[in-house]
Amino acid sequence: MATIKEAAQTYEQKRMKNIADLEVVKTDIEIVENEERTDQEKKPYTISYCVLDGDEYRIPAIVLEQLKQILKEKPDLKTFKVNKTGEGKFGTKYQVIALD
């Protein structure tokens, strides 16, 4: 059993990761769509995410929109990558890149 001091020294805040953090994303991963959560200020928001190796990865709606367009042209797509640039709620941009 750990002491509170030991627990504090090894503590890492759990933060949701972003799908752009993954090198490769498979199109057959299962996602949780439109789950309602609350932020630190208790304001509700809705997200889509997937869980890989116990970590949650947020999937922005623009990524799903871009992937939908790619799948119209390439319905057998197996993997893709997401590039993320910029910061902040309005400054972040995503680009979905088909890999196979």
BALOBA-1460 file (C-alpha; in Angstrom, 3 decimals):
// residues 100
<rec num="1" residu="m" x="0.000" y="0.000" z="0.000"/>
<rec num="2" residu="a" x="1.358" y="3.430" z="-0.984"/>
<rec num="3" residu="t" x="1.524" y="6.477" z="1.235"/>
<rec num="4" residu="i" x="-0.176" y="9.711" z="0.207"/>
<rec num="5" residu="k" x="3.292" y="11.176" z="-0.384"/>
<rec num="6" residu="e" x="4.217" y="8.362" z="-2.770"/>
<rec num="7" residu="a" x="0.864" y="8.658" z="-4.527"/>
<rec num="8" residu="a" x="1.335" y="12.409" z="-4.958"/>
<rec num="9" residu="q" x="4.838" y="11.960" z="-6.379"/>
<rec num="10" residu="t" x="3.665" y="9.482" z="-9.016"/>
<rec num="11" residu="y" x="0.334" y="11.197" z="-9.755"/>
<rec num="12" residu="e" x="-0.360" y="12.182" z="-13.359"/>
<rec num="13" residu="q" x="-3.555" y="13.996" z="-14.211"/>
<rec num="14" residu="k" x="-5.728" y="12.008" z="-16.584"/>
<rec num="15" residu="r" x="-6.337" y="14.015" z="-19.713"/>
<rec num="16" residu="m" x="-8.123" y="12.950" z="-22.814"/>
<rec num="17" residu="k" x="-5.749" y="12.563" z="-25.723"/>
<rec num="18" residu="n" x="-6.489" y="13.558" z="-29.304"/>
<rec num="19" residu="i" x="-6.779" y="11.234" z="-32.282"/>
<rec num="20" residu="a" x="-3.985" y="13.278" z="-33.892"/>
<rec num="21" residu="d" x="-1.656" y="11.879" z="-31.197"/>
<rec num="22" residu="l" x="-1.824" y="8.475" z="-32.909"/>
<rec num="23" residu="e" x="0.633" y="7.602" z="-35.687"/>
<rec num="24" residu="v" x="-1.938" y="5.421" z="-37.476"/>
<rec num="25" residu="v" x="-5.692" y="5.079" z="-36.972"/>
<rec num="26" residu="k" x="-7.580" y="2.002" z="-38.157"/>
<rec num="27" residu="t" x="-11.000" y="2.624" z="-39.680"/>
<rec num="28" residu="d" x="-12.497" y="-0.322" z="-37.799"/>
<rec num="29" residu="i" x="-11.942" y="0.974" z="-34.255"/>
<rec num="30" residu="e" x="-15.105" y="1.402" z="-32.221"/>
<rec num="31" residu="i" x="-16.060" y="4.872" z="-31.057"/>
<rec num="32" residu="v" x="-18.389" y="6.334" z="-28.481"/>
<rec num="33" residu="e" x="-20.390" y="9.020" z="-30.262"/>
<rec num="34" residu="n" x="-22.079" y="12.057" z="-28.773"/>
<rec num="35" residu="e" x="-21.367" y="11.317" z="-25.125"/>
<rec num="36" residu="e" x="-22.327" y="14.195" z="-22.845"/>
<rec num="37" residu="r" x="-19.757" y="15.347" z="-20.311"/>
<rec num="38" residu="t" x="-19.231" y="18.421" z="-18.160"/>
<rec num="39" residu="d" x="-16.183" y="20.671" z="-18.135"/>
<rec num="40" residu="q" x="-14.446" y="22.154" z="-15.090"/>
<rec num="41" residu="e" x="-17.024" y="24.927" z="-14.990"/>
<rec num="42" residu="k" x="-19.835" y="22.319" z="-14.995"/>
<rec num="43" residu="k" x="-20.922" y="23.281" z="-18.522"/>
<rec num="44" residu="p" x="-22.133" y="20.316" z="-20.596"/>
<rec num="45" residu="y" x="-20.492" y="19.412" z="-23.895"/>
<rec num="46" residu="t" x="-20.716" y="16.487" z="-26.300"/>
<rec num="47" residu="i" x="-17.773" y="14.484" z="-27.639"/>
<rec num="48" residu="s" x="-16.917" y="11.458" z="-29.726"/>
<rec num="49" residu="y" x="-13.928" y="9.365" z="-28.722"/>
<rec num="50" residu="c" x="-12.295" y="5.971" z="-28.977"/>
<rec num="51" residu="v" x="-10.501" y="3.952" z="-26.314"/>
<rec num="52" residu="l" x="-7.151" y="2.353" z="-27.157"/>
<rec num="53" residu="d" x="-5.008" y="0.603" z="-24.535"/>
<rec num="54" residu="g" x="-7.076" y="2.219" z="-21.777"/>
<rec num="55" residu="d" x="-6.573" y="5.780" z="-23.071"/>
<rec num="56" residu="e" x="-9.404" y="7.910" z="-24.467"/>
<rec num="57" residu="y" x="-8.732" y="9.752" z="-27.748"/>
<rec num="58" residu="r" x="-11.086" y="12.580" z="-28.692"/>
<rec num="59" residu="i" x="-12.309" y="12.582" z="-32.298"/>
<rec num="60" residu="p" x="-13.265" y="16.088" z="-33.445"/>
<rec num="61" residu="a" x="-16.328" y="16.282" z="-35.710"/>
<rec num="62" residu="i" x="-14.239" y="17.792" z="-38.529"/>
<rec num="63" residu="v" x="-12.150" y="14.614" z="-38.588"/>
<rec num="64" residu="l" x="-15.281" y="12.512" z="-39.073"/>
<rec num="65" residu="e" x="-16.483" y="14.887" z="-41.803"/>
<rec num="66" residu="q" x="-13.175" y="14.707" z="-43.687"/>
<rec num="67" residu="l" x="-12.992" y="10.927" z="-43.298"/>
<rec num="68" residu="k" x="-16.518" y="10.623" z="-44.684"/>
<rec num="69" residu="q" x="-15.423" y="12.446" z="-47.847"/>
<rec num="70" residu="i" x="-12.342" y="10.232" z="-48.229"/>
<rec num="71" residu="l" x="-14.448" y="7.083" z="-47.783"/>
<rec num="72" residu="k" x="-16.751" y="8.173" z="-50.622"/>
<rec num="73" residu="e" x="-13.760" y="7.927" z="-52.969"/>
<rec num="74" residu="k" x="-12.007" y="5.054" z="-51.225"/>
<rec num="75" residu="p" x="-14.560" y="2.901" z="-49.355"/>
<rec num="76" residu="d" x="-12.025" y="0.138" z="-48.633"/>
<rec num="77" residu="l" x="-9.686" y="2.456" z="-46.682"/>
<rec num="78" residu="k" x="-8.115" y="0.613" z="-43.733"/>
<rec num="79" residu="t" x="-5.862" y="3.226" z="-42.083"/>
<rec num="80" residu="f" x="-5.407" y="6.971" z="-41.920"/>
<rec num="81" residu="k" x="-3.515" y="9.635" z="-40.020"/>
<rec num="82" residu="v" x="-4.667" y="12.958" z="-38.603"/>
<rec num="83" residu="n" x="-2.421" y="16.025" z="-38.683"/>
<rec num="84" residu="k" x="-3.204" y="18.756" z="-36.192"/>
<rec num="85" residu="t" x="-1.934" y="22.330" z="-36.421"/>
<rec num="86" residu="g" x="-2.601" y="25.425" z="-34.356"/>
<rec num="87" residu="e" x="-3.926" y="25.765" z="-30.837"/>
<rec num="88" residu="g" x="-7.071" y="26.747" z="-29.031"/>
<rec num="89" residu="k" x="-10.726" y="26.259" z="-29.717"/>
<rec num="90" residu="f" x="-10.756" y="28.323" z="-32.905"/>
<rec num="91" residu="g" x="-7.120" y="28.093" z="-34.029"/>
<rec num="92" residu="t" x="-6.814" y="24.313" z="-34.322"/>
<rec num="93" residu="k" x="-6.998" y="22.739" z="-37.776"/>
<rec num="94" residu="y" x="-7.155" y="19.042" z="-38.636"/>
<rec num="95" residu="q" x="-6.217" y="17.220" z="-41.837"/>
<rec num="96" residu="v" x="-7.119" y="13.566" z="-42.427"/>
<rec num="97" residu="i" x="-4.620" y="11.683" z="-44.602"/>
<rec num="98" residu="a" x="-5.452" y="8.294" z="-46.145"/>
<rec num="99" residu="l" x="-2.569" y="5.849" z="-45.667"/>
<rec num="100" residu="d" x="-3.485" y="2.806" z="-47.768"/>
